[in-house]
Amino acid sequence: MGNSIVQKENAASGITLRRMAVAGIMAALTTLMTAYIFHIPVGMNGGYVHLGDAVIYLAAALLPMPYACAVGAIGGGMADLLTAPVWALATMIIKMLICLPFTSKGGKIVTKRNVIACFISFWISAVSYYVAEGLMFGFTAAFFTSIGGSVVQSGGSALVFIILGMSLDRVGFKKKFANGI
């Protein structure tokens, strides 16, 4: 009986370790996609658009919520520390929030809920960055730069997430490879 408990604890530790490793890799990818790959500065307040949210959406569709939120906070926060430090705290909070509408349950990445989650995440991101920018730089200037940048960033990231997710779903990625995470 004692041996069975130890085996269960070891299996649970293995799953936790795999989840942490995948989250770490995805946080690094988020940092790269946000800070360096398709990084386009917009406005005068250090803001920029990127496709890093696509990786965060993918993490939210593959990993349990706490791990996905860590991917968003760490990956987005590191990117801002490297490129626009004034935004780091706001980004860490906002990138955790955009994970909440997604689900990692089920056998596919692109589900009806996860497609709808892209739209909900856009609104979370747009409103949150508008409030953050308004508090830092004034609400009048914030409206156009925040909303405009959010449309491009969230829309582009949603498109990349859906295309990549559909491709991964076609090869059965979640069932074959992501089942242990």
Buried (B, 14 or more C-beta within 10 A) or exposed (E): EEEEEEEEEEEEEEEEEEBBEBBBEBBBBBBBBBBEEBBEEBBEBBBBBBBBBBBBBBBBBBBBBEBBBBBBBBBBBBBBBBBBEBBBEBBBBBBBBBBBBBBBEEEBBBBEBBEEBBEBBBEBBBBBBBBBBBEEBEEEBBEEBBEBBBBEBBBBBBEBBBEBBEEBBEEEBBEEEBEEB
